[in-house]
Amino acid sequence: MNELLSTAIPAQPPRQDARDLQSRLYREIGLAAVEAALFAPDLLLAEIQQRQIERGAAEAKVLTFPNRAA
């Protein structure tokens, strides 16, 4: 009996029907929503800070020329 169980049986992926696929999709959507809620504020703040740095660098590169006499 043990010899019979120890023989190699080809692994077959579990069959997924529409309900399994739908539940997997909902689970992944839920995980993505939780991730967005947890990390989006930090990413948004980092993006705002990066824009401020870039804007400051762009303003520092602006050259002013003396006004011409009319």
VOKOL-928338 format. One record per residue: residue number from 1; residue in one letter; z, x, y of N, C-alpha, C in turn. Coordinates in Angstrom, 1 decimal. Layout:
BEGIN
R  pos  code      nw      nu      nv     caw     cau     cav      cw      cu      cv
R  NUM     a       Z       X       Y       Z       X       Y       Z       X       Y
...
***
This chain:
BEGIN
R  pos  code      nw      nu      nv     caw     cau     cav      cw      cu      cv
R    1     m     0.0     0.8    -1.2     0.0     0.0     0.0     0.0     0.9     1.3
R    2     n     0.9     1.9     1.3     0.9     2.8     2.4    -0.4     3.5     2.6
R    3     e    -1.1     3.9     1.5    -2.3     4.5     1.6    -3.4     3.6     2.2
R    4     l    -3.3     2.4     2.0    -4.2     1.4     2.5    -4.0     1.3     4.0
R    5     l    -2.8     1.3     4.5    -2.6     1.2     5.9    -2.9     2.5     6.7
R    6     s    -2.8     3.6     6.0    -3.1     4.9     6.6    -4.6     5.2     6.8
R    7     t    -5.4     4.4     6.2    -6.9     4.7     6.4    -7.3     4.3     7.8
R    8     a    -8.2     5.1     8.3    -8.6     5.0     9.7    -9.4     3.7     9.9
R    9     i    -9.0     2.9    10.8    -9.6     1.7    11.2   -10.3     1.9    12.5
R   10     p   -11.5     1.7    12.7   -12.1     1.9    14.0   -11.5     1.0    15.1
R   11     a   -11.2     1.7    16.2   -10.5     1.0    17.3   -11.5     0.1    18.0
R   12     q   -11.2    -1.1    18.1   -12.0    -2.1    18.8   -11.3    -2.5    20.1
R   13     p   -11.9    -2.5    21.2   -11.3    -2.9    22.4   -10.9    -4.4    22.3
R   14     p    -9.7    -4.8    22.8    -9.4    -6.2    22.7   -10.4    -7.1    23.4
R   15     r   -10.7    -8.2    22.8   -11.6    -9.1    23.4   -11.0    -9.8    24.6
R   16     q   -11.7    -9.9    25.7   -11.2   -10.5    26.9   -12.0   -11.7    27.2
R   17     d   -11.3   -12.8    27.3   -12.0   -14.0    27.7   -11.8   -14.2    29.2
R   18     a   -12.4   -15.3    29.7   -12.4   -15.6    31.1   -11.0   -15.6    31.7
R   19     r   -10.0   -16.2    30.9    -8.6   -16.3    31.5    -8.0   -14.9    31.6
R   20     d    -8.3   -14.0    30.6    -7.7   -12.7    30.7    -8.3   -11.9    31.9
R   21     l    -9.6   -12.1    32.1   -10.3   -11.4    33.3    -9.8   -12.0    34.6
R   22     q    -9.6   -13.3    34.6    -9.1   -13.9    35.9    -7.7   -13.5    36.2
R   23     s    -6.8   -13.4    35.2    -5.5   -13.0    35.4    -5.4   -11.5    35.8
R   24     r    -6.3   -10.7    35.3    -6.4    -9.3    35.7    -6.8    -9.2    37.1
R   25     l    -7.8    -9.9    37.5    -8.3    -9.9    38.9    -7.2   -10.3    39.8
R   26     y    -6.5   -11.4    39.5    -5.4   -11.9    40.4    -4.3   -10.8    40.5
R   27     r    -4.0   -10.1    39.4    -3.0    -9.1    39.4    -3.4    -8.0    40.3
R   28     e    -4.7    -7.5    40.2    -5.2    -6.5    41.1    -5.2    -6.8    42.5
R   29     i    -5.6    -8.1    42.8    -5.6    -8.6    44.2    -4.1    -8.6    44.7
R   30     g    -3.2    -9.0    43.9    -1.8    -9.0    44.3    -1.3    -7.6    44.6
R   31     l    -1.6    -6.7    43.8    -1.2    -5.3    44.0    -1.8    -4.7    45.3
R   32     a    -3.1    -5.0    45.5    -3.7    -4.6    46.7    -3.1    -5.2    47.9
R   33     a    -2.7    -6.4    47.9    -2.0    -7.1    49.0    -0.7    -6.5    49.3
R   34     v     0.1    -6.2    48.2     1.4    -5.5    48.4     1.2    -4.1    49.0
R   35     e     0.2    -3.4    48.5     0.0    -2.0    49.0    -0.4    -2.1    50.5
R   36     a    -1.2    -3.1    50.9    -1.7    -3.2    52.3    -0.5    -3.6    53.2
R   37     a     0.4    -4.4    52.7     1.6    -4.8    53.5     2.5    -3.6    53.6
R   38     l     2.6    -2.8    52.6     3.6    -1.7    52.7     3.0    -0.5    53.5
R   39     f     1.7    -0.2    53.4     1.2     1.0    54.0     0.3     0.8    55.2
R   40     a    -0.1    -0.4    55.4    -1.0    -0.7    56.6    -0.4    -0.4    57.9
R   41     p     0.9    -0.7    58.1     1.5    -0.4    59.4     1.5     1.1    59.7
R   42     d     1.8     1.9    58.7     1.8     3.4    58.9     0.4     3.9    59.1
R   43     l    -0.6     3.4    58.4    -2.0     3.8    58.6    -2.5     3.4    60.0
R   44     l    -2.1     2.2    60.4    -2.5     1.7    61.7    -1.9     2.6    62.8
R   45     l    -0.6     2.9    62.7     0.0     3.8    63.7    -0.6     5.1    63.7
R   46     a    -0.9     5.7    62.6    -1.6     7.0    62.5    -3.0     7.0    63.2
R   47     e    -3.7     5.9    63.0    -5.0     5.7    63.6    -4.9     5.6    65.1
R   48     i    -3.9     4.9    65.6    -3.7     4.7    67.0    -3.3     6.1    67.6
R   49     q    -2.5     6.8    67.0    -2.1     8.1    67.5    -3.3     9.1    67.5
R   50     q    -4.1     9.0    66.5    -5.3     9.9    66.4    -6.2     9.6    67.5
R   51     r    -6.4     8.3    67.8    -7.3     7.9    68.9    -6.7     8.4    70.3
R   52     q    -5.4     8.3    70.4    -4.8     8.8    71.7    -5.0    10.3    71.8
R   53     i    -4.9    11.0    70.7    -5.1    12.5    70.8    -6.6    12.8    71.2
R   54     e    -7.5    12.0    70.5    -8.9    12.2    70.8    -9.2    11.9    72.2
R   55     r    -8.7    10.8    72.7    -8.9    10.3    74.1    -8.4    11.4    75.1
R   56     g    -7.2    11.9    74.8    -6.6    12.9    75.6    -7.5    14.2    75.7
R   57     a    -8.0    14.6    74.5    -8.9    15.7    74.5   -10.2    15.5    75.2
R   58     a   -10.7    14.3    75.1   -11.9    13.9    75.8   -11.7    13.9    77.3
R   59     e   -10.6    13.4    77.8   -10.2    13.4    79.2   -10.0    14.8    79.7
R   60     a    -9.5    15.7    78.9    -9.3    17.1    79.3   -10.6    17.8    79.5
R   61     k   -11.7    17.4    78.9   -13.0    18.1    79.0   -13.8    17.6    80.2
R   62     v   -13.3    16.6    80.9   -14.1    16.0    82.0   -14.0    17.0    83.2
R   63     l   -15.2    17.4    83.6   -15.2    18.3    84.8   -15.5    17.5    86.0
R   64     t   -14.8    17.9    87.1   -15.0    17.2    88.4   -15.8    18.2    89.3
R   65     f   -16.7    17.6    90.0   -17.5    18.4    91.0   -17.1    18.0    92.4
R   66     p   -17.1    19.0    93.3   -16.8    18.6    94.7   -17.8    17.6    95.2
R   67     n   -17.4    16.8    96.1   -18.2    15.8    96.7   -19.3    16.5    97.6
R   68     r   -20.5    16.0    97.6   -21.5    16.6    98.4   -21.3    16.0    99.9
R   69     a   -21.6    16.8   100.8   -21.5    16.3   102.2   -22.8    15.5   102.4
R   70     a   -22.6    14.4   103.1   -23.7    13.5   103.3   -24.5    13.9   104.5
***
